[in-house]
Amino acid sequence: MGGTKTAYGIFDEKRTVVKSLVHPSDSECSPEIFFDIIAGNISKMISGCNIAADEIFGACLAMPSFILYDEGFIIKTSNLIKIKEFPARDYLSKKIGMPVILDNDARAAGMAEYRYGAGRGFDRMFFCPLSTGISSSLIINGEPFRGSYGWAGESGHMIATPGEGLECGCGNRGCYMSWCSGSMLSRHIKNWIASGEPTIMTELAGGIEKIDTLIMEKAFDKGDAMAKKALDQIIHWLGVWFFNLYVSYNVNCFVVGGGLVNLGDKLLVPIRREFDGYNHDSHPVYLKTAECANPGTLGASELLLRALGES
């Protein structure tokens, strides 16, 4: 599950997708309604494959949330702010009648990239999704690192400028996510427009509320100054963020995924340049683009099998 969409996959014992589904994530739902929808879609997918429910090992629910892993409890979700203080694992398990594992969405995608994608061959790897939000997951010798409670990797909410800028869904102002995530960037752009700064983005989008990173890219390609300002802001703060992760953990492989990666060399090349400006040693550091199709669902299947002792 992400801030904008929810993706499902049913996998066989060979990790082959039997059936998949994608639908928008509804940020206005209560937790109960949100997970009732999830349960209903799971049931429809299983019946649509002519599979008996008892043939399914279980389900892994991968959420962009602060999660108490051992309890299967969601504390908060910055991009789906109503999904908080909720026992999602047990609630969904009762609804669908099978074991459920609750884990982080970045951790799921990180496991997929570690085993099947751009992280192959590295003992230690960060997976960093850049999308509606930004986050990270750390894989060490094939094992996902969760920390003391379960939300290790919520590094997008590390504070860059205490008390400054827009308030993020995490409740703070000045975290990295508030400066360079896709959802927050749209808010920055709208504030600049409201203050009177000129841009062609409103015209390109057909209205201020429709401005997103795709519109920003189109405007950037046309030489729009505000679009360049927005992209420069993303590049600067992501470069700082990657460097701080590197010096904190000394992990030399970063696999980058998420929707913002579609900006390609407009984003990744200058981020690398920004990173190198802070990094004053000659040891190799790899900034790689994710390779797996649907890494969230593939990685969720990996986490599920590990948790059930089936890997």
N, C-alpha and C positions, 0 to 999 in steps of 0.2 A: 504494500500500500504506500502511495506517495501523497503529496499534498494536492495533486491534480487528478491522478488516476489510480485505479486498483487493477492489478493484473493477476490472473489465476492460471495455474497449470496443473494438470493431472499427469503424473509421470509413471512409467512402468519401471520394472526392476533394472532396466538397462539405462535409466535416466532419459528415455525418449519421451517426448511430449505426446500424450494420447489426445488431450483436448486442452484448449486454451480459451481465455476470455479476457477482455479488457473493458472497463467502464469507468466513467468519471467518479472521483471521490467527492461525496457531498459534504461540504464543510459545515452545513447548517444542521445536520442530523445530531440528535442526542446519541450517546454511546449505545444505548439499547437498540435504537432504530438502525444505526450504522452497522452493528454486528448482526442484526436480524437480516439485513440485506445481504451481508456476506454469507451467512448460513444458507439463505435461500438460493443464492447463486451456486454455492458448492453442491447443494442437493440436486439442482437442475443439471449441473455438469455431470455428476455421477450417473443420474438416470439417463441422460442423453448418450452416455457411452455404453449403456447396457451392462454396467458393472454393479455387482451387489455391494452394499455399503461395507460389509464385513471383509471384502477383498482389499479395502483401502487401509494401509498401515496407520495413517493419521494425517494431520494437517499441520503445516507450519505457517504461522501468521507473522509476517515480517512488516513491522510498523516503523514510521519515522518518529519514534517516541522515546522519551525517557522511561525505561522499563526496569522494574524489579524482576530480574530474570527468574530467580528461584520461586517467587510467588506468582509469576505470570500476571503481573499487575502493571497497568499503564499509569504512570504518574501524570505526565502531560505530553502534549503533542503540539509543537509550535506552529505547524501549518494546518492543523485541524484542531483548533483550540478548544472545541467542545469535547474532544476525546481525551478525557483526563479522569484521574482517580477512579479507575474502572478495572475490575477483575476479568479482563478480556479472555484470558486462556480458559478459565473455568466456565465462563458464560458461553463461549462458542462451543466448547467441548460438549456441554449439555445439549446445545441446540442441534449439533450434527451427530452426536452419539459416537464419537471416536476421540482418541488422544489428540491433544493440540499442544504445540510448542509455540510460545510467544517469544519473538526475538526482534532485533533491530533490522530495518530494511537494508542499511548500508552493510551490515555484517553479512547478511544473506548474499548480496551481490558480490561482496569481497570474497566469500568462499568460492563462488563460481569462477571469478577471475583467477583466483589462486590455483585452482585445480585444472581449469579448462581454457583460461584466457591469457591475458597479457602478463599475469603474475607467475606463470609456470617457470620453474627453474630458480625461483628466489625463495630462500628460507624465511625471510621476513618481508612483509609487504603491507603498505597502506592502500586501501581502496577509498577513493574520494569522489563521491557523487556531487556534481555541480548542477543543480536544477532549481526547482521551486525553493528548496533550501540547500544548504551545504552541510556536509557531515564527513565522517571518516570511519573506517573500521581497520583494526590492526590484526593481521594474521601472523602468528609466530610458530614456525615449524609445524604448519598444518593445523594449528589450533586457533580458533577465534579468541581474542582477548576481550573479556567483558568487564574487568575491574571488580571492585568489591561488591557492587550492588547490581550491575548489569548494564549501565549506560556509558561504559567507556567508549570513546569515539565521538561523543557529541561535541567535538572540537569547534564546530561552527559557532558555538555559543561561548567560546572563550572571549574575554573582553579585550577589545583593541583600543577603544576610546571611551573610558568609563564615563557614563552619564551623557555622552554626546550622541547626536544623530537621532534616528527614528527608534521607537520602541519595537522590539521584536516580540514574537509570540512567546518567547522564553521568559518575558517579563523584564528584561534589561534593555537599556540603551547602550549602543556602542559595541555589541558583539560583532564578530566577523560576518555572520549571516545577515545582520542588519545593514551591512555595507555592500555586500556583493552577491547575494542570492537573487535568483530570478524574480521571486515575488516582491522582495524589498526594493529591487532596482526599479520596478514599475512605480512604486510609491515615491521614490526619489524623483523620478522623471516628472510625475504629476505635480509634485511640490515645486519643482523648478518652473514648470509651465505656469502654475498658479501665481508664482512670484513675478511673472512677466517675461521670462527668458524665451527667445524665439526658437522655434523648431518646426520642421515639416512633419514630425511624427504624428501629430493630431490629424493632419490631412491624410497621411498615408493609412492610418488606422481607421479613419472614418469616425473618430470620436476619441476623447481623452481616455475613457474607460477601457478602450480596446487596445491600448498600447501595451506591448509585451516585448520580449527580447527579439522576436522575429522582426517586428516593426523597427526596433532599434537597429538591427543589422541592415535592413533596407535603407534606413536613413543614413547610417554610417557610410554605406557604399555610395550615397549621393552627396557626401561631403557635409552632412549636417553637424554643426558644432556641438549641439547638445548630445547627440548620439555618441560622438567621440568622447565627450566628457563622461558619459555613462560607462562606456567601454573602458576608458582609462581608469575609472574608479574600481571596476571589477578586477582589472589586471593588477592594479597596485595592491589591493587588499588580499587577493588570492596569492600573489607572490609572497607577501609577508606571512600569510598563514602557512603556506607550504614550508617556508624556511623555518618557522617556529616549530612545526612538527618535526622537521629534520633534526634540528639541534636538540630537541627534547628527547627524541627516541633513537636517533642515529640509525634510522631505517632508510635504505638507499633506493627503494623502489616505490614509486607512487603511480598507481593506476587510476586514471581519471575517467569517470563516466558521467552520465546524466545529460539532460537536454542542452545545457550550455556548451557542451563539447561540439555540438553541431556548428558552432561559430568557427571551428577549425583553427587554422593558423592565425586568424585574427585575434584569437584568445591565447592559444597554447604557446605560440612562439614568444610573444611579449611577456607572458607569465614566466617562461623559462629565463628570459633576459632579466626580469625583475629579481627572480630567485638568485641567479648567478651574481647579481650585483651585491647581494648580502653574503654569499657563500665564498669564503676566502681560502678554501683548501682545494686540492687537486683530485681528491677521491671521487670516483664516478657516482653520480646521482641520476637515476632514471625517472623521467616523467613520461609515462606511456599512456596511450589511449586504450580504453576498454575494448575488448574483442568479442565478448559473448553476446549473442542475441538473447534477450530476456534474462539477464543475469539475476534479477531479483527472484523470479520463480525457480530457476535452476538452483540457485544458492539456497533457497528455502528448502528444497528437497534434500540437499546435502545436510543442512542443519537438522532436519527432521530425522533422517536416518542415523546421524551421529547420536542424537538424543535418545533414540530407541535402540541403540546398539546394533544397528543393521549395516553400518558402513563397512 
